Structure formats: structure tokens, C-alpha cells
């Protein structure tokens, strides 16, 4: 942070002035984060710059500058990692979680081992970065199989990942995503794994749109496991023949009750981040992050204020 004239003169004169040189207090921020899935073309420097300038508190890392395997990102590797941690700290930013692509539904042993390998590498990186959470997927009930056949495999996979994560002080999160977006399935997985190194990333869009659950009902069933969130808005894409198709839209302009989701979390005393997952990587036609990220920050400030959550 730049020194004012008085501090500069004191320093130049060699005067010990700890009170003068102490950094000014950081501006207060709401507990909001964005996923880097929303800015796939941004460099690491631009990600940090924009998160800081827009008043975000945290970043969810889900690919950087087109590289989805975070263990291959230069800024997160080798000697560069310590510099990256200093850059984050210097801007008052934290990394909320790392987003892996590892999924636990695979049946083939070689395919399962590939998922485990990615999960372990992301857990190792989280440990090196001091990041608490790594997100993974249950993902699918493959064609030709039943839920009853697949769920035990998913539970087994997450048990392995949680066991590996525990000594590193990392918690593995299953996201409400894919074929596992309803409270019944997620409860079965979470209770089946039954490990304090395993919890839930509540993608509140998916439980509402695909799971057909009201936010308060979902939280009543799953809230004890919620450690992180994904929030976003959408509306029907317009094809009457495909009512399941949705288009992501700016927060507050669609049909998803994001304001109610925020209120439910706040009223329950949720202490994590309200994270914006703008899926620009997968849907290049939606608005640019230069539009979506400022809009989310402003809209969420209103929602959080209304819910009694103030900047800190």
C-alpha cells in the first residue's frame, strides 16, 4: 500500500515510526467469491486485480487462463507458489476452494484410478496452498445402470478421497451436480461416507432447477453439511420441446430465487462464501465477466444487506 508523505519522510530519515508505517485498515468486504470458470481468458494477474477492485473476498479456482488442471498452472507450481500466496495475502484475498473434475461414478478400474489420481493431486495442491476445500463430483448414473448400483461406487470413491484428505487437513466436497441434485441422493452419499473430511458444496441453482426443491427445504435436509455454495440465475432457453434447457442470466433477472437462497443461508448462520459460478467456460454465449462479475457484486450486496450480513 502506498505510503503517505509523512510516512515517507519518516522512513527516508531513518526514523522508527511503527505507528506511522502501519498499513491502513483494509476496506470491508462482503463474503462473496467468484469462480474462475467465469473468466476463462483472464490471466492470474487480471483475476487478482478484478477480484480486489470489485470487492470480492475470495476466489474459487476452476481453471486459469484456459488450463483446467490447476496442478499444471505455473502460478500454482514450484517456487512460484509462495509468491502467489503472498499476492493473495497482499490483496486481502483467500482461495475458498479448488475445483477438480474428478468424479466418482466410474465403474472401470482404470477409469476410477484416473479420477482418484486427479483427486489426490488437487488435495496435495490444496495442502500446499493452505486451502481448506477441494470440490469433486458424484456426477452420473450411467446409461444402463440404476441409482442403486451407482451410489455405492460413489460412496466408496468419496471415502477414499476423504481418507486421503484427512492427514492434509483438507475437506473434500461433493457438489449438488449432474445426476445428484436432490436431497435424498445427497443425504445417502453424505451419511454413507460419514467422515468429517467430507461435506457438501451446495449448488443452489441445481437443487432448485433440476432437483425441484425449494431453498428452505434443501437447507433443512442438507444444511449441516454445507461448507461452500454456487449461486447463479437462469431462465428457460425458449425451446418448448426442451423445457430442461436453460440459459444463464445475470443474477436477479431470471427465475431462480437467489435472494431467498441467500436469506436461507444467512438465517441459518452460514459462515462460508456466497460464490458466483458464472459458467462462461462452458457457455461462451453468456455475458462477459466484465459485465457479470460487477453485476453480481452489486446485486449480492443488496441481498446480503437485506439478510443482515454486513461487510467485514
N, C-alpha and C positions, 0 to 999 in steps of 0.2 A: 504494500500500500504506500503511495507517495507520502513523503514527509512534508509537513508544513514548514514555513520559513524559519520559525523559531526553533523547531527540532533540528532542522538542517544546520543552522548556525551553531547550535549547541554541539552537535556531532562534529562539525568541522573544527570547532575549538577544542575538541577532546574533553568536553565537559560530561561527566557522568550524569545523565538525566533520565533515569528509568521511567519516571512518570511521564516525561515529555515524549519519549520514544515509544511508549506502549502503543500498540496498534489500536486504532479506533474500533469500537464495537461493530461487529458485522450487522448489516441490516437484517431485520427479522424476515423470516420466510415461512410460507405455508408448507405443510408436509406433503408436497407434491413432487412427483417424479415423472420422467418420460422414458419410454423405451427407445433405444436407438434403432429399433425396427422402423421407426417413423422417419428416420433421416439417413437412409442407406448410402447416400452420396457424400455425406459430410465427413470431413477429416476429424481426427481426435481433437485437434485444437479448436475446430469450429464447434464441436459438440460441447466442450467445456465452456467456451465463450458464450454460446447461446443459453446454455442452462443457467449460467451465472447471471447474465444480463436479464433474463426473463423471470428470475426469482424462484427457480426450481431449487429444491433441497437435495434431490438425489437423482441418480441415473440408473436405469436398468440396462445392462449391457446385453444386447442381442444383435451382434454383428457390428463391425466398424469398417466404414469405407469399403463395403462390399464383401468383406471377409466374415463369414458366419461362424467359423471355428475360432473362438476367442483365443484359444491356446496358440494360434498362429499369427495373431495380431502383434506387430512389432512393439507397440507401446505397452503391451502386457507380457513381454517376454524378456528374459535375461536381465542384464543390468539396467535396461530401460524401465523396468517395472518400478523400481524405487523412485525414479524421477516422476513417473506417472502418479504414484501415491502422493508425492509432495505437491504436484499440480492440483490434484483434487483437494487436498487439505488447504492449500493456499487460497482456493476459491470457496472454501466452506461447503464443498460438495462431498457426498458419500455415494458409494455404489450400493444400491439396495439389494441387488441380486444379479447373478449371471444366468442367462437364458440358454440352456443347452437344447439340442434337438433330440437327445436320447429318448427313446420310447420303449415301453416295457411289454408290448403286446406280442412281439415276435415269437414264433414257435421254433423255427430252425435254430439249432445251437450256434452255428457260425454267425447268423444274423443277431442273435441275442448277445453274443460276446462282443460284437461290434458296438452295440448300444452300451454295454457295460464299460467298454474301454472309453467311449466318449464321456460317459458319466463320471468315471474316475478322474479323467484328465481335467474336467471342469471343477470337480471338487478340489483337486490339488491346486488349481489356479485360484479358486476362492480362498483357500487356506493361505496361499502366498500373498494375496491382496488384502486379507483381513475382512473378507466379505462373508456375511452370515449365511446367505441362502443361494442354492442352485436349483433352478426350475427344470423339471423334466416332465415327460408326458406318459400317461397311460396309453392314450391315443385311439386305438381302433379295436373293434370287434371284426376281424377279417371275414370276408365273404365265405360262407360255408361253415362258419363256426357259430357257436352260441355264446351268449354272455356268460353262462355258467362254465363254459370251457375256458374262456379267456381270462376271467377275473383272477383265478388262482395264479396264472402266469404273471399277471400284472403285479399282484401282491408279492409273489416271490422275487420279482425283479426289484421292486422298491425296498424289500427287506435287505437285499444285497447292497443296494446303494446306500441305505441308511446305516448299515453296519460299517461300510467303508468310510462314510462321512463323519461318524461319531468321534473317532480319535482326533480328527482335524478341527473339531468344533464347528462343523458345517451342518446345516439342516437342509435336507432335500425336500423340495416342494413339488407336489403334483398339481398341475393346473386343471381347472374345470374346462375341458377342451375336448374336441373330437367327439368320440362316442361316449365320453364320460362327462356329461354335463348336468346330470341330475343328482340330487342329494342322496338317493338310495344307493346308487353305484359308488359314489364318492365316500359315503359313510362305510360301506362294506370294505373298500380298499384301505381307508384310514384306520379302521378298527382292526382289520386283518393284519396290517403291518405292525401296528401297536408299538411304535418306537418314538421316543421324544426327539429323534433326529429326522423325523418325517412329519410334514404338515401340509397345509393347503395354500395354494395361490388361487384366490377367488377371482376368476374372470367373470365379473358380474353381468357382462353382456351375454355370455354364452348360457349361463344358467337361466337368464330371462328369456332370450330369444329361442334357443334350442331346447333348453330344459323345461321351458314354460312354467317357471316358478317365480312367484313374487319375491322381491328382495328380502322382505322381512321373514318370509317362510324359509328361504335358503339360509339366511344367517341363523335363524333359530335352530336349524338342524346341524349346521356346519361351523358356526361361528367360533367354537372352541379351538378349531384347528387353523383358522385364518391367520396368516402371517404377512401376506402381501396381496395386492389387488391388481387387476387390469380393468380399467374403465374406458368405455368408448360408446359412441352412439351410432345408430343406423336406422334405416327405413327400407321397406321393400324396394327391390330393384326395378319393379314395374312390369315384370313378366307374369301375367296372371296364371300361366301354365306352370310356373316355377315359384310358388309362394315362399319357398325356403331361401331363395336368392335374396341377398341383402346388399345394400350399398352403405359403406361407412360415410357418415356425415359429421360435420362439426358438432361438438358437444352442445346439447340443448336444442338442436334443430331436427332431431329425429324422434323415434318412438320409444327409445329406451329410457327408463326413469332414472337417469344418472343422479339427479338431485335426491331422489328417495334412497338410492343405494348409499350415497354419502351420508345421509341422515341416519340410516340404519347403522352404519359403521360407527359414526360419531357417538350416537346414543349408547352404543354398546361399549364405548371406551376403547375402541381400536387405536393402537399406537403406531401402526405402520404407515407406509406411504400410500397416497392415493395416486396410483401410477397410470399414466396415459399410454395405452398401447394403440398407437396410430399405425395401421398396417400398410404403410407406404411401400415397403419392400415387396409385399405380395400383391398389392393393388396400386400400381403406378398411376392409375387414372384419378385417384383421390387427391385432395388439396396438398400442396407442398407444405413441408414442415414450417417454412417461414410464415405460413398462414395459420396452420393448425396449432402449433405449439403456443404462440401468444394468445390465441383464442381460448385454448384450454386453461392456461394460467389465469386469465381474467375471469372466465366462467366459474372455475373452481373456487376462486377467491369468494365469489358470491355464495356459492353452495356451502362452503366451509364456514363462512361467517354466519349464515343462516342456521347452520347446525351447531354453532357455538364453538367452532375450532378456530383459534386465532393464530396469527404468525408467532413463531418463537425463534 
